[in-house]
Structures are given as C-alpha cells and as structure tokens.
C-alpha cells in the first residue's frame, strides 16, 4: 500500500508544473506571429459573433507582454493583452477606434488570483473593470490552451446566464490579417 501511495505521489508531482503560469505563457509564445480562425462554442442565440469570421493573431511577444488582436468580421478594434509580473498573469482588453485612439470602454480585465494551471488561467474582474463597467464586476475570463490543438477564450458573468466561448484551431494556421486599429 505504501508503494502505491509513493508511486501515485511521484506520478502526480511529475505531471504538475512548478511554474504553471510560465508554462502557460510559453504555450502562447510558441504560436507568436501566427494567426488562427475561431468559432463560437457558446454565446447567446442572438449574438452577432456567430455570423462573423473570427480571427486571432498572436502579434507580439515581449518579455512581459503578449498582444493578441482579435478580429470579428471587419472589426479590428479588439486586442487581448497579457502581462506577466512575478509569475502572475493579467489579461486586459484593449479597444480602439479606427484612428487608433482608445475607446471609452477599454483596458478592462483581471489578474489571475494564483498561478493557475499550465493549460488554464482564469482572470476575475479587477477593481478598474468593476468601476468602468459595473455590470462586469462579476466577470471571470479564462483561457484554455491545448498545446498545438486549440486556444479557447471564455467569459462567464457570475450570477447571470451570460457565458461566451470562442475556440481557435491551432492546427490550421491562416494568413496574417492586417494590423489592428
């Protein structure tokens, strides 16, 4: 019995990363410069995203910042911005007008409350988001990465039925789109 416990402990300790947020970051870095098409997995029936071509472009990967423009049809106004400081990740949503100026509703998001997992990181809404968009105070975003297979962006507004999920196929790289606004 003692050996079974020891084997189980060794097995699980070898499959868990000591730095899951860094492993997650590295998974994104592996696809830096590449673009992928996505599909809506879950959204309200009337959601316009269901009708549009969805594209993400992992445009830039700096030491502490990764920028991923997200295009919905011809709208190139959105960029997901990941930053890392002391192995803690932050996700922000950078929204711009066509002339490049910031939208009134921008830079909202959250900071991971722990190191997460190497394949999933969650970002509960931060105070800035709660002040900017009071209805989004209970938002939780999470990103799932299945290395070499898929990148899934998720949003759940706790206490409501609001749930939004888009999955990008990492097995099929597409042509790089124009720069975001």
PyMOL commands that set and color helices and strands:
alter all, ss='L'
color gray80, all
select helices_A, chain A and resi 2-15+20-29+48-51+127-132+134-138
alter helices_A, ss='H'
color red, helices_A
select strands_A, chain A and resi 35-42+54-61+65-72+75-85+88-95+108-111+120-125+139-146+150-157+163-174
alter strands_A, ss='S'
color yellow, strands_A
deselect
rebuild
show_as cartoon
